[in-house]
Amino acid sequence: MIIGICDDMPQTVSLLQEMVESYFNEKLLKPNIKTFLSGTELLECPEEIDILFLDIELGDYNALDLVKAYRSKYRNTLLIIVTSYEQYLDDAMDLDILRYIDKPIEKERIFVALERAVEKLDNGKICICDKSNQNYHVNKKDIIYIESYLKRVYIYTTNDTIVANISMKDLKEKTLSTSYLVSPHNSYIINLNYLKLYSRTRVIVNFGDREVDIPVSSRHQTEFRKAYLNYMKEGYCDV
């Protein structure tokens, strides 16, 4: 798990790092903590951060602009805003922020924020073992579609194609509790966020630079239509 701390005050970064380490020490876990003293440093980070503590007012960036720029690269990071500037909060409400913490920082509030973030990460990811017994922690949001073919299960994500060492039945138990992951057919699960076309008997899913045509079986039509209509009412469904 990667934890990021971005603040232009080194003493604040150190304080947050101590609190984060204390929280995970109690859980007997050791996260990878990355610290940044500017928005520019954060945007240059080559890997996606799982949980990011972000000061709302940095020397080189207004945090609202920084969040927009960061979200354009990485959309799954859980953001916790640390701020003394309440005037920004209304605008920040539209940027999918997990939690807001006022300065001066209190350890109890950091622990509560981390507890919520870790719980959300655990609920949003599934652990998949491939045919070579390598484990993948897959974010459900990144699954585009899943296919069972010739006794193998293929998981197509935004980053990888995984040949999974798991049955389709067990994989459905791991995924179908998430509202945007739906089965149109016994051999398929699709992410409605990547749906391009839906008709009674088929769906088309966007997969990179190509489109995948997937059948909707007669026995799945009613349940799939219900899930699709719920999705359309709610829009994007987060984990």
C-alpha positions in Angstrom: 0.0 0.0 0.0 1.4 3.4 -1.0 0.6 6.4 1.2 1.4 9.9 0.0 1.8 13.1 2.0 1.9 16.4 0.1 2.5 19.6 2.1 4.9 22.5 1.6 5.6 22.6 5.3 8.3 20.1 6.2 7.2 20.0 9.8 3.7 19.1 8.8 4.9 16.3 6.5 7.0 14.9 9.4 4.1 15.0 11.8 1.7 13.3 9.4 4.3 10.7 8.6 4.7 9.9 12.3 1.0 9.5 12.7 0.6 7.3 9.6 3.5 5.1 10.7 1.9 4.9 14.2 -1.4 3.8 12.8 0.0 1.1 10.6 2.4 -0.1 13.4 -0.7 -0.8 15.5 -2.0 -2.9 12.5 1.4 -4.7 12.2 1.7 -3.3 8.7 4.4 -1.4 6.9 3.2 0.9 4.1 5.3 2.6 1.5 5.2 6.3 2.5 6.1 8.9 -0.1 6.4 12.6 0.8 6.2 15.6 -1.5 6.9 19.2 -0.7 5.2 20.6 -3.8 2.4 19.9 -6.2 5.1 19.5 -9.0 6.8 16.8 -7.1 3.5 15.0 -6.6 2.6 15.1 -10.3 6.0 13.7 -11.2 5.5 10.6 -9.1 5.5 7.7 -11.6 3.1 5.4 -9.6 -0.4 5.7 -8.4 -0.8 6.4 -4.7 -3.5 4.5 -2.7 -4.1 7.1 0.0 -3.0 10.8 -0.4 -2.9 13.4 2.3 -3.0 16.8 0.5 -2.6 20.3 1.8 -5.3 22.6 0.2 -2.9 25.5 -0.3 0.6 24.8 -1.7 3.2 27.2 -2.8 3.2 26.2 -6.5 -0.4 25.0 -6.8 -3.8 25.7 -5.7 -4.9 22.2 -4.4 -8.2 22.3 -6.4 -6.2 22.6 -9.6 -3.7 20.1 -8.4 -6.4 17.5 -7.6 -7.8 18.0 -11.1 -4.4 17.5 -12.7 -3.7 14.4 -10.5 -7.1 12.9 -11.2 -6.4 13.2 -15.0 -3.5 10.7 -14.4 -4.7 8.6 -11.5 -8.4 8.2 -10.7 -8.4 5.6 -7.9 -6.4 7.4 -5.3 -8.3 8.1 -2.1 -7.8 11.8 -1.2 -7.8 13.3 2.3 -7.6 17.1 2.3 -5.7 18.7 5.2 -6.6 22.4 5.4 -6.8 25.6 7.3 -8.7 27.2 4.5 -12.4 26.5 4.8 -13.3 28.8 1.9 -12.1 26.0 -0.5 -14.4 23.3 0.8 -17.5 24.0 -1.3 -15.5 23.8 -4.5 -13.6 20.7 -3.3 -16.9 18.8 -2.7 -17.1 18.0 -6.5 -13.6 16.4 -6.6 -14.4 13.1 -4.9 -12.6 13.8 -1.6 -12.8 11.0 1.0 -12.3 13.3 4.0 -11.4 16.8 5.2 -9.2 17.3 8.3 -8.7 20.8 9.8 -5.3 22.0 11.0 -3.9 21.8 13.6 -3.8 18.1 13.0 -5.1 15.7 15.6 -3.9 12.1 15.7 -7.4 10.7 16.5 -8.8 12.3 13.3 -5.9 11.0 11.2 -6.5 7.5 12.5 -10.3 7.7 11.8 -9.5 8.9 8.2 -7.0 6.1 7.7 -9.5 3.5 9.1 -12.1 4.6 6.6 -9.6 4.7 3.7 -8.2 1.3 4.4 -11.6 -0.2 4.7 -12.6 1.4 1.4 -9.5 0.1 -0.3 -10.1 -3.4 1.0 -13.7 -3.4 -0.3 -12.6 -2.0 -3.7 -10.0 -4.6 -4.5 -9.9 -8.3 -5.0 -6.9 -10.6 -4.8 -6.5 -12.9 -7.9 -4.0 -15.7 -8.3 -3.0 -16.4 -11.9 -1.9 -19.7 -13.4 1.7 -19.2 -12.3 0.5 -18.6 -8.7 1.4 -15.0 -8.8 -1.0 -12.8 -6.8 -2.6 -9.7 -8.3 -4.5 -7.1 -6.2 -7.0 -5.8 -8.8 -9.1 -2.7 -8.3 -12.6 -3.5 -9.3 -12.9 -0.1 -11.0 -10.1 -1.1 -13.4 -11.8 -4.3 -14.6 -13.2 -3.8 -18.1 -14.7 -7.3 -18.6 -14.1 -10.9 -17.5 -14.5 -13.9 -19.8 -14.7 -17.6 -19.2 -13.4 -19.5 -22.3 -12.2 -23.1 -22.7 -12.0 -23.7 -19.0 -9.9 -20.6 -18.3 -11.0 -17.2 -16.9 -9.5 -14.1 -18.4 -9.7 -10.8 -16.6 -9.2 -7.8 -18.8 -8.3 -4.6 -16.9 -7.0 -1.2 -17.8 -3.5 -2.4 -17.1 -3.3 -6.1 -17.6 -4.8 -9.3 -18.9 -4.8 -11.9 -16.2 -5.4 -15.6 -16.8 -6.9 -16.3 -13.4 -6.6 -19.5 -11.3 -10.2 -19.3 -10.1 -13.6 -20.5 -11.3 -16.1 -18.1 -12.9 -18.6 -19.0 -10.1 -16.1 -17.9 -7.4 -15.1 -14.8 -9.3 -18.8 -13.8 -9.5 -19.0 -14.1 -5.7 -16.1 -11.6 -5.4 -17.4 -9.1 -7.9 -21.1 -9.1 -8.4 -21.8 -7.4 -5.1 -20.4 -4.3 -6.8 -23.2 -2.5 -8.6 -21.4 -1.6 -11.8 -20.1 -5.1 -12.3 -22.8 -7.2 -14.0 -23.1 -10.5 -15.7 -25.0 -10.5 -19.1 -24.1 -14.2 -19.7 -22.8 -17.1 -17.7 -19.4 -16.7 -19.4 -19.0 -12.9 -18.9 -18.9 -10.1 -16.3 -18.7 -6.5 -17.6 -18.0 -3.1 -16.0 -20.9 -0.8 -16.9 -18.6 2.2 -16.8 -17.1 0.8 -20.1 -20.3 0.0 -21.8 -20.8 1.6 -25.2 -23.9 0.0 -26.5 -26.7 -2.1 -25.0 -29.5 -4.0 -26.7 -31.7 -6.8 -25.5 -29.3 -9.5 -26.9 -25.9 -7.9 -26.9 -23.6 -5.3 -25.4 -20.5 -3.6 -26.7 -17.7 -2.8 -24.3 -14.9 -0.3 -24.9 -11.6 -2.0 -24.5 -8.7 0.3 -25.3 -8.7 1.1 -29.0 -11.2 -1.7 -29.8 -14.7 -2.8 -29.1 -15.8 -6.1 -27.6 -19.2 -7.6 -28.6 -20.7 -9.7 -25.8 -24.0 -11.6 -25.8 -26.8 -11.1 -23.3 -28.3 -14.5 -22.7 -32.1 -14.9 -22.5 -31.9 -16.0 -18.8 -29.9 -12.9 -17.9 -31.9 -10.3 -19.8 -34.2 -9.3 -17.0 -31.6 -9.0 -14.3 -29.1 -7.3 -16.6 -31.8 -4.7 -17.7 -32.6 -4.0 -14.1 -28.9 -3.5 -13.2 -28.4 -1.3 -16.2 -31.4 0.9 -15.4 -30.2 1.3 -11.8 -26.8 2.3 -13.1 -28.3 4.9 -15.4 -30.3 6.4 -12.6 -27.3 6.6 -10.3 -24.6 7.3 -12.8 -21.1 6.1 -12.0 -21.3 3.8 -9.0 -18.3 3.9 -6.7 -17.2 1.0 -4.5 
